[in-house]
Every structure is written in structure tokens, then in C-alpha cells.
Amino acid sequence: MTDTSMEEDLKQAISHNAFQINWMPVLETATEHVVAFEALVRWNCPGVGNIVPDIFLKLAEKLKLIENIDRWVLHYTCQAAQNWEKPLGLSVNISPSWLETERVSKTIEAALSASGLAPSRLQIEFSEQGNFGPSDLSRKELSRIRALGVKLVLDDFGTGSQALERLIDLPFTQIKLDRKLIHRIGKDSRVDTVVRCLLHLAHSLDMTCCAEGVETEEQLGFLDAHGCEEIQGFLIGRPAIAMPFDRPSST
């Protein structure tokens, strides 16, 4: 498949909202109950099959079409969450690349208004690896989002070069520890120390923590013992269209 044909297919998919949402459960470590779901956008390209999100989302960034995808995801998932049997939290990933347009907060507000979803149930994730644009504009726009009553998460924490600067300057309410760190818990004492320090740092800033990529009980035990409030990973469930509300039995 050529880049040009993928571009045309992606434009068609955007015009027809031809995407799918998979749901990734978020577990509260203290109770081991699912408290939220993260919405993960997927694209099954006709005649090609499933396209890796990193590929089609980066292409959408390049084509200046990421806002269209993010807008659809926001409206679709807010409406879906409003219809859930239980009022669990909803986490949605948004590209920070269009913060500088100052349209993100208005888009979120419109999705909340159209769906009737309580702002307190919604949290927006921005990847640390993304381009936040001019710092003054991103700070203003993130503050507008917080003013809506929505939580803000700094995703992929520990993978970028401006992590501490963004913690200091931007009004995030949670950091999400990257899976690359979590996979080395219990295997590397230096990593264990770094994770403990990151958790302490976040709590000192009055922020909560979520750990991605948790796959073992040892990792869960370490994170729980050191105050990590939430986890995601194959230990509790893989992304799926269906939405199990309880943790799978270990038996």
C-alpha cells in the first residue's frame, strides 16, 4: 500500500467516520475494581486490514486531519459513556498538536453538552511525546479545559525530554507512567527507585498516578505498595469492543 493510497483511504475514513473504539479498563489498585475505561481509536482499512494506530494517527497529524479524528472520538465516546450501565470514568486521548488552535476546550465542551456526560467523569490524555506548540497557548487552553471540570493526564510519562517542565508549567491532574518503566519493575533496582521517586513527586504536586502495561501481580503489588492509584495492562484486560465491568477471575 502506497503512502498516497493510504492518505486517500484515511481521508475517506474521516469523511465517513469509519473508525472503531476499543475499550481498555482502568483498575483502582486499592479496591481492585474497574473505575474507568480508556477509549482507543482503531481503523480497519478496507482491502488492507487493521492499521497500527501509530501509523494512521501520525499520518493524520501530517495531513492536519488529527482534529477531525479527535473530534469524532470525543463525541462518540462521551455519548457511549453517558449510556453505560455504571457511571464509570472515561479517558480520551487527544493530540496536543492542535492545542494552539484554541479549539480543543470548545470541542470538549460541545461533546459534553451534546451527550449530557458529567465533566467529572471525563479525563483527557495528552502524550508527553507530542508537540504542545507555543507554551503560552497550550497553558491557556489546558487551563480552559480544567475550568470545565475535566481532568488532565500527562500520558507516556518518562519517555519525553520535557516531562518535568510540563509538570511544572501545565495544569495536569494525573501522570500515566509509561509501560517501558513498568516492565522493568522488580528486574532493575534503579528502575524501582525511579518509579518510587516519580510516584512521590506526583503526589507532592497533588497529582494521582496511573501505570500502563501492568502484566504481573509483582508489578501490581509494587505499585500498590507505593501509592499508585490506578493501573492498566494485560493483567486486568486487553482492549476490546465488549466492556467487562469486573476484573477477570484468577481461577
Number of C-alpha atoms within 10 A of each C-alpha: 7 6 9 9 10 16 16 11 14 22 16 13 17 17 11 9 15 15 16 14 17 16 22 24 29 27 25 18 21 12 10 14 16 21 19 24 22 22 24 19 18 17 19 14 16 10 7 9 9 11 14 11 13 9 9 17 21 14 17 19 15 11 12 12 16 21 21 14 21 21 16 16 23 24 18 17 23 26 18 13 22 18 13 10 8 11 14 17 19 25 26 21 19 21 22 21 18 19 23 18 13 15 13 22 21 14 18 22 17 15 21 21 15 12 17 14 20 17 21 12 18 24 23 23 23 24 20 23 18 14 13 19 15 11 14 11 15 21 18 17 21 22 16 18 22 19 12 16 14 21 21 23 25 24 23 23 28 22 16 12 11 12 16 11 9 16 19 10 12 18 20 23 19 24 27 24 24 18 19 14 20 23 17 15 22 13 10 11 11 12 16 18 11 14 23 17 13 18 22 18 13 17 15 10 14 11 17 20 23 24 27 23 18 21 18 15 10 12 20 20 12 17 25 16 12 13 17 27 18 25 27 26 19 14 18 22 20 13 17 14 13 9 14 13 15 14 15 10 6 6 3
